Amino acid sequence: MLEVIDLARYFGGIKALDGVSLKVKKGSIVGLIGPNGSGKTTLFNVVTGFYEPTRGEVWFNGERIDGLNPNEIYLKGLVRTFQIPRLFQSLSVLENVLVTPPHQIGESPLNALFKKKWANQEMNLARQAFNILKMLGLAPYTNIKVSDLSAAHIKLLETARGLMGGAKLLLLDEPTAGVAYTTARELFDFIVKLRDEKGLTFFIIEHRLEVLMDYVEYVYVLHNGKLLSEGKPDEVVEDKKVIEAYIGEG
């Protein structure tokens, strides 16, 4: 579903990414790990069009997408969340989730004048949004403004918005940061459920390896902008290069 070929991104003399190649198969849950500053979020930014690659290619569903704008990539079904959530602070939790679905009929100024044109779609989207909020434990906060939420709830809301975006492949950037251990596992249980029931694919950056490794089928490890290791979770955690990279960070 996603293929990255010899991808590089330089910022002046800094090689944030330097020749990374990887694949994410349809229907899989894949992890992306590495010490701080290894290039993980930069990779997500390049794949989703926020940064142009210095070199290399990005393919999604058989179509080359590097060079496209973020909104164009989003409409193709490649949706990402952010390490630092980007939400509408003055809107409610439900309103933030309802902003994300593409092709909403009522967004047209002309259609907005005729309720019959958009009412059914709006009601269906509201039901879908509420079900997602309920699964993530956010239903009690449906009408609360984002500015009044805790950090943990904000991270969960960012994930909920990604799920409402019509995604085929979801890139989640540290979805459990600031979330309690039990809630983190519940979130990953939900991810597995979405994969199994909806056929979604997930590519996940996560620092909480004690959670991630119980759910992903394959893991890529970045270090200093390069691919350090890859394989099944048990293979990666026993890789001496990976152990040295993390111990070196400490």
Secondary structure by P-SEA (a helix, b strand, c coil): cbbbcbbbbbcccccccccccccccccbbbbbbbcccccaaaaaaaaacccccccccccccccccccccaaaaaaaccccccccccccccccaaaaaaacccccccccccccccccccaaaaaaaaaaaaaaaaaaccccccccccccccaaaaaaaaaaaaaaccccbbbbccccccccaaaaaaaaaaaaaaaaacbbbbbbbccccccccccccbbbbbccccccccccaaaaaacaaaaaaaaaac
